[in-house]
Amino acid sequence: MANRFHAIDQGVLYKKSIPLPDGVPKVQGYDFNQGVDHRSLLQSYITMGFQATNMGLAMQQINNMIEKRLKPVDEKSRCHTNCTIFLGYTSNLISCGVRETIRYLAEHKMVDVLVTTAGGIEEDFIKCLAPTYMGDFTLPGKDLFEKGINRIGNLLIPNDNYILFEEWLFPILTQMLLEQNTEGAHWTPSKMIHRLGKEINNPASVYYWAYKNNIPVFSPALTDGAFGDVFYHFSSENPGLLLDIVDDISKLNDITVDSNHTGMIILGGGLVKHHIANSNFMRNGADYSVYVNTGQEFDGSDSGARPDEAVSWGKIRTNAKPVKVFADASIVFPLLVAETFALHADKLIADKKIE
């Protein structure tokens, strides 16, 4: 039987290639024959392909933020730094061990603004009172409920931890209400978090260091969690405590508008992602942006939206080079910090002392 392959026009099978432009990187992974060099391994991600390359681009984007931040500030500037870095994260990242990475950044004042959810605040304080434990994703919810244990993924938090939190928070709220009624104290979520960072007085806490370094922490939905449970209980016995969220959005937007340049690092989606991005809308967009989440855009959610959608709204500048890493932030973020903030720690800490 004749070989029909020879009768097929090769131009149909393989159209002649047009040469790629000079300088296009070649795919190249890490060669373990060189030994185990974790820095070189991370640096190799840029040419690894897929999300490893996005990870490499995210490292570059954060290092660009840091480089801009370390440049001298014009004397006429209303901002003390040349690049204001916003860090946003969902509550699960405080529940897990990423908390220690975030605490490191706050401790050394490597970021300028924190934005998180109620759980992202309360879980930090709760961990100062009692530990969170490792569990398993498959532990039956019914069994855990009967034992008074709550599950966050493969983490376990006993109900007793929340009782300790209420016992710690109640007298502080009592004092805050007294100061409101007798001294005219005007409380906002960020002012409350600042006060609680002082009260916890524990260097393991993210918000202790935010208090010490005067890093503003914004949590516009502070009632959505154990905080809300305590507020409900407290207000039923001691009505009248007020938190002004309008004052906080003005404070956040003023910080953004006064910034010389801005960088957004957003871990997860939802409220924290949009709150930071929308604030940057006030200055025609962020200069640098890194998203780390697993959200998809097919359902139209803001959580899953790629950075280019934010460009269309003016929340990221049209000349920016934003990066989204589709990955679990508990894996990615400590590695990102290792190759960015921690790598430049000497310069960043020296810059903090100059301030």
Short mmCIF file of the C-alpha atoms (twelve columns), coordinates in Angstrom:
data_MODEL
# 
_entry.id   MODEL 
# 
loop_
_atom_site.group_PDB 
_atom_site.id 
_atom_site.type_symbol 
_atom_site.label_atom_id 
_atom_site.label_alt_id 
_atom_site.label_comp_id 
_atom_site.label_asym_id 
_atom_site.label_seq_id 
_atom_site.Cartn_x 
_atom_site.Cartn_y 
_atom_site.Cartn_z 
_atom_site.pdbx_PDB_model_num 
ATOM 1   C CA . MET A 1   0.000   0.000  0.000  1 
ATOM 2   C CA . ALA A 2   1.400   3.420  -0.918 1 
ATOM 3   C CA . ASN A 3   2.527   5.703  1.931  1 
ATOM 4   C CA . ARG A 4   0.015   8.528  1.748  1 
ATOM 5   C CA . PHE A 5   2.090   10.776 4.030  1 
ATOM 6   C CA . HIS A 6   4.375   11.672 1.112  1 
ATOM 7   C CA . ALA A 7   1.390   12.934 -0.844 1 
ATOM 8   C CA . ILE A 8   0.512   15.498 1.858  1 
ATOM 9   C CA . ASP A 9   1.714   19.040 1.303  1 
ATOM 10  C CA . GLN A 10  4.233   19.688 4.132  1 
ATOM 11  C CA . GLY A 11  3.185   23.344 4.104  1 
ATOM 12  C CA . VAL A 12  -0.222  22.248 5.391  1 
ATOM 13  C CA . LEU A 13  1.282   20.355 8.313  1 
ATOM 14  C CA . TYR A 14  4.028   22.762 9.325  1 
ATOM 15  C CA . LYS A 15  3.661   26.369 8.294  1 
ATOM 16  C CA . LYS A 16  7.100   27.956 8.032  1 
ATOM 17  C CA . SER A 17  8.039   29.672 11.306 1 
ATOM 18  C CA . ILE A 18  8.746   33.362 11.551 1 
ATOM 19  C CA . PRO A 19  11.861  33.836 13.746 1 
ATOM 20  C CA . LEU A 20  11.118  35.088 17.251 1 
ATOM 21  C CA . PRO A 21  12.579  38.506 18.143 1 
ATOM 22  C CA . ASP A 22  16.071  38.651 19.585 1 
ATOM 23  C CA . GLY A 23  16.142  38.486 23.357 1 
ATOM 24  C CA . VAL A 24  13.050  36.325 23.888 1 
ATOM 25  C CA . PRO A 25  13.924  34.205 26.957 1 
ATOM 26  C CA . LYS A 26  14.308  30.467 26.534 1 
ATOM 27  C CA . VAL A 27  12.528  28.047 28.839 1 
ATOM 28  C CA . GLN A 28  15.058  26.893 31.406 1 
ATOM 29  C CA . GLY A 29  14.544  25.338 34.822 1 
ATOM 30  C CA . TYR A 30  16.871  24.877 37.766 1 
ATOM 31  C CA . ASP A 31  19.651  22.299 37.467 1 
ATOM 32  C CA . PHE A 32  20.058  20.437 40.758 1 
ATOM 33  C CA . ASN A 33  23.455  19.231 39.562 1 
ATOM 34  C CA . GLN A 34  24.556  22.659 40.800 1 
ATOM 35  C CA . GLY A 35  23.593  21.643 44.335 1 
ATOM 36  C CA . VAL A 36  20.800  22.998 46.505 1 
ATOM 37  C CA . ASP A 37  20.834  26.790 46.271 1 
ATOM 38  C CA . HIS A 38  17.437  28.138 47.251 1 
ATOM 39  C CA . ARG A 39  18.106  31.660 46.000 1 
ATOM 40  C CA . SER A 40  19.176  30.387 42.602 1 
ATOM 41  C CA . LEU A 41  16.148  28.098 42.556 1 
ATOM 42  C CA . LEU A 42  13.779  31.028 43.133 1 
ATOM 43  C CA . GLN A 43  15.595  33.147 40.564 1 
ATOM 44  C CA . SER A 44  15.166  30.367 38.009 1 
ATOM 45  C CA . TYR A 45  11.372  30.641 38.271 1 
ATOM 46  C CA . ILE A 46  11.300  33.507 35.783 1 
ATOM 47  C CA . THR A 47  12.111  31.120 32.906 1 
ATOM 48  C CA . MET A 48  10.377  28.046 34.349 1 
ATOM 49  C CA . GLY A 49  7.047   28.757 32.668 1 
ATOM 50  C CA . PHE A 50  3.429   28.721 33.879 1 
ATOM 51  C CA . GLN A 51  2.824   30.088 37.397 1 
ATOM 52  C CA . ALA A 52  6.515   29.796 38.272 1 
ATOM 53  C CA . THR A 53  7.176   32.541 35.709 1 
ATOM 54  C CA . ASN A 54  4.363   34.652 37.178 1 
ATOM 55  C CA . MET A 55  6.003   34.117 40.557 1 
ATOM 56  C CA . GLY A 56  9.298   35.361 39.124 1 
ATOM 57  C CA . LEU A 57  7.550   38.402 37.650 1 
ATOM 58  C CA . ALA A 58  5.901   39.081 41.019 1 
ATOM 59  C CA . MET A 59  9.347   39.073 42.661 1 
ATOM 60  C CA . GLN A 60  10.516  41.625 40.103 1 
ATOM 61  C CA . GLN A 61  7.424   43.775 40.625 1 
ATOM 62  C CA . ILE A 62  7.860   43.858 44.428 1 
ATOM 63  C CA . ASN A 63  11.565  44.590 44.091 1 
ATOM 64  C CA . ASN A 64  10.626  47.497 41.820 1 
ATOM 65  C CA . MET A 65  8.340   48.796 44.594 1 
ATOM 66  C CA . ILE A 66  11.190  48.519 47.100 1 
ATOM 67  C CA . GLU A 67  13.685  50.211 44.774 1 
ATOM 68  C CA . LYS A 68  11.274  53.106 44.229 1 
ATOM 69  C CA . ARG A 69  10.517  53.283 47.975 1 
ATOM 70  C CA . LEU A 70  14.204  53.675 48.838 1 
ATOM 71  C CA . LYS A 71  14.731  56.653 46.536 1 
ATOM 72  C CA . PRO A 72  14.925  60.101 48.162 1 
ATOM 73  C CA . VAL A 73  11.684  61.981 48.635 1 
ATOM 74  C CA . ASP A 74  11.226  65.483 47.281 1 
ATOM 75  C CA . GLU A 75  11.198  68.095 50.047 1 
ATOM 76  C CA . LYS A 76  7.808   69.368 48.857 1 
ATOM 77  C CA . SER A 77  6.218   65.920 49.088 1 
ATOM 78  C CA . ARG A 78  3.406   65.367 51.568 1 
ATOM 79  C CA . CYS A 79  4.449   61.716 51.856 1 
ATOM 80  C CA . HIS A 80  7.447   60.446 53.852 1 
ATOM 81  C CA . THR A 81  8.263   57.684 51.364 1 
ATOM 82  C CA . ASN A 82  8.687   57.611 47.601 1 
ATOM 83  C CA . CYS A 83  6.455   54.535 47.190 1 
ATOM 84  C CA . THR A 84  3.608   53.717 49.552 1 
ATOM 85  C CA . ILE A 85  3.217   49.941 49.788 1 
ATOM 86  C CA . PHE A 86  -0.238  48.580 50.587 1 
ATOM 87  C CA . LEU A 87  -0.508  44.984 51.843 1 
ATOM 88  C CA . GLY A 88  -3.932  43.353 51.850 1 
ATOM 89  C CA . TYR A 89  -4.715  39.827 53.020 1 
ATOM 90  C CA . THR A 90  -7.707  37.689 53.924 1 
ATOM 91  C CA . SER A 91  -8.251  36.258 57.408 1 
ATOM 92  C CA . ASN A 92  -7.068  32.725 56.608 1 
ATOM 93  C CA . LEU A 93  -3.541  34.053 56.125 1 
ATOM 94  C CA . ILE A 94  -3.458  35.214 59.743 1 
ATOM 95  C CA . SER A 95  -5.012  31.918 60.865 1 
ATOM 96  C CA . CYS A 96  -2.171  30.014 59.194 1 
ATOM 97  C CA . GLY A 97  1.579   30.501 59.533 1 
ATOM 98  C CA . VAL A 98  1.722   33.329 56.996 1 
ATOM 99  C CA . ARG A 99  0.922   35.484 60.026 1 
ATOM 100 C CA . GLU A 100 4.591   35.357 61.018 1 
ATOM 101 C CA . THR A 101 5.635   36.605 57.577 1 
ATOM 102 C CA . ILE A 102 3.186   39.511 57.790 1 
ATOM 103 C CA . ARG A 103 4.336   40.249 61.334 1 
ATOM 104 C CA . TYR A 104 7.949   40.448 60.073 1 
ATOM 105 C CA . LEU A 105 6.958   43.097 57.532 1 
ATOM 106 C CA . ALA A 106 5.095   45.139 60.164 1 
ATOM 107 C CA . GLU A 107 7.863   44.701 62.748 1 
ATOM 108 C CA . HIS A 108 10.430  46.258 60.410 1 
ATOM 109 C CA . LYS A 109 8.011   48.760 58.845 1 
ATOM 110 C CA . MET A 110 8.592   47.406 55.360 1 
ATOM 111 C CA . VAL A 111 5.006   48.173 54.312 1 
ATOM 112 C CA . ASP A 112 3.013   51.348 54.888 1 
ATOM 113 C CA . VAL A 113 -0.670  50.347 55.015 1 
ATOM 114 C CA . LEU A 114 -2.421  47.108 56.008 1 
ATOM 115 C CA . VAL A 115 -5.934  46.169 54.912 1 
ATOM 116 C CA . THR A 116 -7.685  43.008 56.085 1 
ATOM 117 C CA . THR A 117 -10.984 41.534 57.237 1 
ATOM 118 C CA . ALA A 118 -12.309 41.186 60.789 1 
ATOM 119 C CA . GLY A 119 -10.892 37.663 60.991 1 
ATOM 120 C CA . GLY A 120 -7.512  39.000 59.890 1 
ATOM 121 C CA . ILE A 121 -7.517  41.172 63.012 1 
ATOM 122 C CA . GLU A 122 -9.110  38.948 65.639 1 
ATOM 123 C CA . GLU A 123 -7.180  35.777 64.763 1 
ATOM 124 C CA . ASP A 124 -3.920  37.606 65.435 1 
ATOM 125 C CA . PHE A 125 -5.040  38.662 68.909 1 
ATOM 126 C CA . ILE A 126 -6.543  35.247 69.621 1 
ATOM 127 C CA . LYS A 127 -3.211  33.586 68.816 1 
ATOM 128 C CA . CYS A 128 -1.644  35.761 71.520 1 
ATOM 129 C CA . LEU A 129 -4.123  34.280 73.998 1 
ATOM 130 C CA . ALA A 130 -4.165  30.622 72.904 1 
ATOM 131 C CA . PRO A 131 -2.730  28.542 70.035 1 
ATOM 132 C CA . THR A 132 -4.271  27.405 66.768 1 
ATOM 133 C CA . TYR A 133 -3.605  23.725 66.006 1 
ATOM 134 C CA . MET A 134 -2.916  21.616 62.938 1 
ATOM 135 C CA . GLY A 135 -5.769  19.329 61.885 1 
ATOM 136 C CA . ASP A 136 -6.918  17.816 58.594 1 
ATOM 137 C CA . PHE A 137 -9.201  18.934 55.767 1 
ATOM 138 C CA . THR A 138 -11.235 15.726 56.093 1 
ATOM 139 C CA . LEU A 139 -12.153 15.874 59.798 1 
ATOM 140 C CA . PRO A 140 -15.969 15.548 60.027 1 
ATOM 141 C CA . GLY A 141 -17.696 18.806 60.902 1 
ATOM 142 C CA . LYS A 142 -20.330 17.109 63.077 1 
ATOM 143 C CA . ASP A 143 -17.686 15.473 65.294 1 
ATOM 144 C CA . LEU A 144 -15.773 18.725 65.657 1 
ATOM 145 C CA . PHE A 145 -18.921 20.671 66.505 1 
ATOM 146 C CA . GLU A 146 -19.771 18.252 69.301 1 
ATOM 147 C CA . LYS A 147 -16.252 18.709 70.695 1 
ATOM 148 C CA . GLY A 148 -16.398 22.511 70.556 1 
ATOM 149 C CA . ILE A 149 -13.673 22.743 67.925 1 
ATOM 150 C CA . ASN A 150 -13.803 24.886 64.780 1 
ATOM 151 C CA . ARG A 151 -12.050 24.023 61.526 1 
ATOM 152 C CA . ILE A 152 -10.391 26.466 59.110 1 
ATOM 153 C CA . GLY A 153 -9.197  24.225 56.279 1 
ATOM 154 C CA . ASN A 154 -6.740  21.922 58.030 1 
ATOM 155 C CA . LEU A 155 -6.409  24.164 61.091 1 
ATOM 156 C CA . LEU A 156 -8.284  23.728 64.375 1 
ATOM 157 C CA . ILE A 157 -9.399  26.423 66.836 1 
ATOM 158 C CA . PRO A 158 -11.136 25.461 70.105 1 
ATOM 159 C CA . ASN A 159 -14.197 27.470 71.159 1 
ATOM 160 C CA . ASP A 160 -12.286 28.289 74.349 1 
ATOM 161 C CA . ASN A 161 -10.029 30.580 72.307 1 
ATOM 162 C CA . TYR A 162 -12.989 32.789 71.412 1 
ATOM 163 C CA . ILE A 163 -14.112 32.889 75.028 1 
ATOM 164 C CA . LEU A 164 -10.642 34.134 75.982 1 
ATOM 165 C CA . PHE A 165 -10.876 36.746 73.242 1 
ATOM 166 C CA . GLU A 166 -14.195 38.056 74.565 1 
ATOM 167 C CA . GLU A 167 -12.861 38.158 78.118 1 
ATOM 168 C CA . TRP A 168 -9.833  40.140 76.916 1 
ATOM 169 C CA . LEU A 169 -11.781 42.515 74.675 1 
ATOM 170 C CA . PHE A 170 -14.744 43.331 76.939 1 
ATOM 171 C CA . PRO A 171 -12.932 45.536 79.487 1 
ATOM 172 C CA . ILE A 172 -11.102 47.372 76.678 1 
ATOM 173 C CA . LEU A 173 -14.422 48.180 75.012 1 
ATOM 174 C CA . THR A 174 -15.732 49.361 78.381 1 
ATOM 175 C CA . GLN A 175 -12.825 51.789 78.657 1 
ATOM 176 C CA . MET A 176 -13.222 52.937 75.059 1 
ATOM 177 C CA . LEU A 177 -16.911 53.683 75.650 1 
ATOM 178 C CA . LEU A 178 -15.992 55.641 78.773 1 
ATOM 179 C CA . GLU A 179 -13.445 57.689 76.822 1 
ATOM 180 C CA . GLN A 180 -16.023 58.332 74.115 1 
ATOM 181 C CA . ASN A 181 -18.586 59.574 76.625 1 
ATOM 182 C CA . THR A 182 -16.272 61.571 78.909 1 
ATOM 183 C CA . GLU A 183 -13.421 62.727 76.659 1 
ATOM 184 C CA . GLY A 184 -15.108 62.871 73.266 1 
ATOM 185 C CA . ALA A 185 -13.000 60.060 71.823 1 
ATOM 186 C CA . HIS A 186 -13.928 59.482 68.188 1 
ATOM 187 C CA . TRP A 187 -13.391 55.809 67.347 1 
ATOM 188 C CA . THR A 188 -12.893 54.335 63.914 1 
ATOM 189 C CA . PRO A 189 -11.980 50.727 63.045 1 
ATOM 190 C CA . SER A 190 -8.357  51.765 62.422 1 
ATOM 191 C CA . LYS A 191 -8.175  53.654 65.735 1 
ATOM 192 C CA . MET A 192 -9.639  50.666 67.551 1 
ATOM 193 C CA . ILE A 193 -7.094  48.308 65.971 1 
ATOM 194 C CA . HIS A 194 -4.319  50.733 66.915 1 
ATOM 195 C CA . ARG A 195 -5.570  50.738 70.509 1 
ATOM 196 C CA . LEU A 196 -5.840  46.954 70.623 1 
ATOM 197 C CA . GLY A 197 -2.293  46.630 69.282 1 
ATOM 198 C CA . LYS A 198 -1.165  48.673 72.254 1 
ATOM 199 C CA . GLU A 199 -3.296  46.669 74.699 1 
ATOM 200 C CA . ILE A 200 -2.120  43.245 73.506 1 
ATOM 201 C CA . ASN A 201 1.488   44.261 74.215 1 
ATOM 202 C CA . ASN A 202 2.855   41.100 72.623 1 
ATOM 203 C CA . PRO A 203 5.681   41.110 70.014 1 
ATOM 204 C CA . ALA A 204 4.183   37.997 68.391 1 
ATOM 205 C CA . SER A 205 1.272   40.160 67.207 1 
ATOM 206 C CA . VAL A 206 1.106   41.801 63.791 1 
ATOM 207 C CA . TYR A 207 -0.914  44.670 65.258 1 
ATOM 208 C CA . TYR A 208 1.413   45.217 68.197 1 
ATOM 209 C CA . TRP A 209 4.055   46.139 65.613 1 
ATOM 210 C CA . ALA A 210 1.581   48.132 63.553 1 
ATOM 211 C CA . TYR A 211 0.899   50.123 66.737 1 
ATOM 212 C CA . LYS A 212 4.608   50.503 67.534 1 
ATOM 213 C CA . ASN A 213 5.483   51.616 63.999 1 
ATOM 214 C CA . ASN A 214 2.310   53.657 63.470 1 
ATOM 215 C CA . ILE A 215 1.223   51.599 60.452 1 
ATOM 216 C CA . PRO A 216 -2.479  52.237 59.790 1 
ATOM 217 C CA . VAL A 217 -4.642  49.110 59.596 1 
ATOM 218 C CA . PHE A 218 -7.978  49.350 57.815 1 
ATOM 219 C CA . SER A 219 -10.771 46.839 58.274 1 
ATOM 220 C CA . PRO A 220 -14.040 48.326 57.001 1 
ATOM 221 C CA . ALA A 221 -16.050 45.172 57.818 1 
ATOM 222 C CA . LEU A 222 -14.768 44.800 61.388 1 
ATOM 223 C CA . THR A 223 -18.172 43.578 62.594 1 
ATOM 224 C CA . ASP A 224 -18.035 40.493 60.321 1 
ATOM 225 C CA . GLY A 225 -16.551 37.916 62.695 1 
ATOM 226 C CA . ALA A 226 -15.885 37.298 66.368 1 
ATOM 227 C CA . PHE A 227 -15.519 41.055 66.778 1 
ATOM 228 C CA . GLY A 228 -19.144 41.422 65.723 1 
ATOM 229 C CA . ASP A 229 -20.201 38.738 68.196 1 
ATOM 230 C CA . VAL A 230 -18.478 40.599 71.034 1 
ATOM 231 C CA . PHE A 231 -19.846 43.974 69.869 1 
ATOM 232 C CA . TYR A 232 -23.358 42.510 69.899 1 
ATOM 233 C CA . HIS A 233 -22.929 41.131 73.420 1 
ATOM 234 C CA . PHE A 234 -21.214 44.277 74.693 1 
ATOM 235 C CA . SER A 235 -23.750 46.686 73.190 1 
ATOM 236 C CA . SER A 236 -26.678 44.790 74.657 1 
ATOM 237 C CA . GLU A 237 -25.292 45.611 78.101 1 
ATOM 238 C CA . ASN A 238 -23.440 48.851 77.329 1 
ATOM 239 C CA . PRO A 239 -25.100 50.608 74.373 1 
ATOM 240 C CA . GLY A 240 -23.598 53.571 72.568 1 
ATOM 241 C CA . LEU A 241 -20.108 52.628 71.356 1 
ATOM 242 C CA . LEU A 242 -19.643 54.029 67.834 1 
ATOM 243 C CA . LEU A 243 -17.153 53.216 65.056 1 
ATOM 244 C CA . ASP A 244 -16.949 55.723 62.201 1 
ATOM 245 C CA . ILE A 245 -16.184 53.929 58.910 1 
ATOM 246 C CA . VAL A 246 -16.567 57.134 56.869 1 
ATOM 247 C CA . ASP A 247 -13.642 58.733 58.671 1 
ATOM 248 C CA . ASP A 248 -11.520 55.680 57.880 1 
ATOM 249 C CA . ILE A 249 -12.218 55.710 54.142 1 
ATOM 250 C CA . SER A 250 -11.247 59.388 54.110 1 
ATOM 251 C CA . LYS A 251 -8.019  58.571 55.929 1 
ATOM 252 C CA . LEU A 252 -7.168  55.715 53.548 1 
ATOM 253 C CA . ASN A 253 -7.902  57.753 50.442 1 
ATOM 254 C CA . ASP A 254 -5.893  60.714 51.751 1 
ATOM 255 C CA . ILE A 255 -2.877  58.435 52.203 1 
ATOM 256 C CA . THR A 256 -3.271  57.195 48.649 1 
ATOM 257 C CA . VAL A 257 -3.786  60.618 47.074 1 
ATOM 258 C CA . ASP A 258 -0.767  62.070 48.904 1 
ATOM 259 C CA . SER A 259 1.509   59.201 47.794 1 
ATOM 260 C CA . ASN A 260 4.289   59.822 45.289 1 
ATOM 261 C CA . HIS A 261 3.950   56.281 43.922 1 
ATOM 262 C CA . THR A 262 1.960   53.284 45.142 1 
ATOM 263 C CA . GLY A 263 2.401   49.527 45.152 1 
ATOM 264 C CA . MET A 264 -0.323  46.984 45.927 1 
ATOM 265 C CA . ILE A 265 0.356   43.482 47.226 1 
ATOM 266 C CA . ILE A 266 -2.969  41.703 47.622 1 
ATOM 267 C CA . LEU A 267 -3.250  38.166 48.975 1 
ATOM 268 C CA . GLY A 268 -6.691  36.683 48.335 1 
ATOM 269 C CA . GLY A 269 -9.739  38.516 47.070 1 
ATOM 270 C CA . GLY A 270 -13.005 40.016 48.189 1 
ATOM 271 C CA . LEU A 271 -13.098 43.093 50.370 1 
ATOM 272 C CA . VAL A 272 -9.343  43.531 50.871 1 
ATOM 273 C CA . LYS A 273 -8.614  43.366 47.144 1 
ATOM 274 C CA . HIS A 274 -11.195 45.922 46.147 1 
ATOM 275 C CA . HIS A 275 -10.662 48.237 49.121 1 
ATOM 276 C CA . ILE A 276 -7.015  48.810 48.200 1 
ATOM 277 C CA . ALA A 277 -7.611  48.935 44.451 1 
ATOM 278 C CA . ASN A 278 -10.523 51.361 44.771 1 
ATOM 279 C CA . SER A 279 -8.443  53.637 46.957 1 
ATOM 280 C CA . ASN A 280 -5.822  53.745 44.207 1 
ATOM 281 C CA . PHE A 281 -8.563  54.815 41.789 1 
ATOM 282 C CA . MET A 282 -8.370  58.163 43.602 1 
ATOM 283 C CA . ARG A 283 -4.890  58.734 42.137 1 
ATOM 284 C CA . ASN A 284 -5.558  57.286 38.653 1 
ATOM 285 C CA . GLY A 285 -4.195  53.879 39.568 1 
ATOM 286 C CA . ALA A 286 -1.378  52.059 41.335 1 
ATOM 287 C CA . ASP A 287 2.096   52.073 39.807 1 
ATOM 288 C CA . TYR A 288 2.924   48.508 40.901 1 
ATOM 289 C CA . SER A 289 0.582   45.594 41.595 1 
ATOM 290 C CA . VAL A 290 0.868   41.952 42.624 1 
ATOM 291 C CA . TYR A 291 -2.159  39.706 43.142 1 
ATOM 292 C CA . VAL A 292 -1.866  36.232 44.653 1 
ATOM 293 C CA . ASN A 293 -5.075  34.215 44.630 1 
ATOM 294 C CA . THR A 294 -6.810  31.211 43.109 1 
ATOM 295 C CA . GLY A 295 -9.894  33.089 41.884 1 
ATOM 296 C CA . GLN A 296 -11.119 32.774 38.297 1 
ATOM 297 C CA . GLU A 297 -12.771 35.537 36.267 1 
ATOM 298 C CA . PHE A 298 -15.429 33.562 34.381 1 
ATOM 299 C CA . ASP A 299 -18.116 34.412 36.963 1 
ATOM 300 C CA . GLY A 300 -17.400 38.153 36.868 1 
ATOM 301 C CA . SER A 301 -16.277 38.302 40.501 1 
ATOM 302 C CA . ASP A 302 -13.843 40.998 41.568 1 
ATOM 303 C CA . SER A 303 -11.949 38.343 43.531 1 
ATOM 304 C CA . GLY A 304 -11.111 36.433 40.351 1 
ATOM 305 C CA . ALA A 305 -10.544 39.428 38.094 1 
ATOM 306 C CA . ARG A 306 -7.127  39.736 36.514 1 
ATOM 307 C CA . PRO A 307 -5.217  43.027 36.968 1 
ATOM 308 C CA . ASP A 308 -6.179  44.194 33.476 1 
ATOM 309 C CA . GLU A 309 -9.784  44.569 34.629 1 
ATOM 310 C CA . ALA A 310 -8.571  47.027 37.271 1 
ATOM 311 C CA . VAL A 311 -6.717  48.916 34.520 1 
ATOM 312 C CA . SER A 312 -10.073 49.450 32.785 1 
ATOM 313 C CA . TRP A 313 -11.408 51.103 35.958 1 
ATOM 314 C CA . GLY A 314 -8.354  53.304 36.486 1 
ATOM 315 C CA . LYS A 315 -7.293  51.391 39.604 1 
ATOM 316 C CA . ILE A 316 -3.993  50.312 38.041 1 
ATOM 317 C CA . ARG A 317 -2.123  52.659 35.713 1 
ATOM 318 C CA . THR A 318 -2.120  51.960 32.008 1 
ATOM 319 C CA . ASN A 319 1.684   51.917 31.861 1 
ATOM 320 C CA . ALA A 320 2.034   49.563 34.839 1 
ATOM 321 C CA . LYS A 321 3.150   45.931 34.563 1 
ATOM 322 C CA . PRO A 322 0.914   44.183 37.120 1 
ATOM 323 C CA . VAL A 323 1.232   40.487 37.905 1 
ATOM 324 C CA . LYS A 324 -1.234  37.894 39.100 1 
ATOM 325 C CA . VAL A 325 0.042   34.615 40.521 1 
ATOM 326 C CA . PHE A 326 -2.649  31.926 40.428 1 
ATOM 327 C CA . ALA A 327 -1.611  30.066 43.564 1 
ATOM 328 C CA . ASP A 328 -2.195  29.408 47.255 1 
ATOM 329 C CA . ALA A 329 -0.705  32.390 49.089 1 
ATOM 330 C CA . SER A 330 0.397   30.179 51.989 1 
ATOM 331 C CA . ILE A 331 2.896   28.600 49.588 1 
ATOM 332 C CA . VAL A 332 3.808   31.674 47.569 1 
ATOM 333 C CA . PHE A 333 3.981   34.647 49.928 1 
ATOM 334 C CA . PRO A 334 6.797   33.516 52.277 1 
ATOM 335 C CA . LEU A 335 8.896   32.749 49.174 1 
ATOM 336 C CA . LEU A 336 8.069   36.146 47.684 1 
ATOM 337 C CA . VAL A 337 9.154   37.867 50.884 1 
ATOM 338 C CA . ALA A 338 12.377  35.820 51.001 1 
ATOM 339 C CA . GLU A 339 13.404  37.099 47.567 1 
ATOM 340 C CA . THR A 340 12.246  40.692 48.087 1 
ATOM 341 C CA . PHE A 341 11.755  42.339 51.498 1 
ATOM 342 C CA . ALA A 342 13.981  39.954 53.458 1 
ATOM 343 C CA . LEU A 343 16.645  40.157 50.758 1 
ATOM 344 C CA . HIS A 344 16.747  43.947 51.081 1 
ATOM 345 C CA . ALA A 345 16.195  44.025 54.855 1 
ATOM 346 C CA . ASP A 346 19.401  45.927 55.655 1 
ATOM 347 C CA . LYS A 347 18.482  48.805 53.337 1 
ATOM 348 C CA . LEU A 348 14.833  48.877 54.399 1 
ATOM 349 C CA . ILE A 349 15.612  48.831 58.115 1 
ATOM 350 C CA . ALA A 350 18.269  51.537 57.657 1 
ATOM 351 C CA . ASP A 351 15.698  53.633 55.770 1 
ATOM 352 C CA . LYS A 352 13.244  53.173 58.646 1 
ATOM 353 C CA . LYS A 353 15.831  54.499 61.128 1 
ATOM 354 C CA . ILE A 354 16.417  57.582 58.979 1 
ATOM 355 C CA . GLU A 355 12.703  58.389 59.184 1 
# 
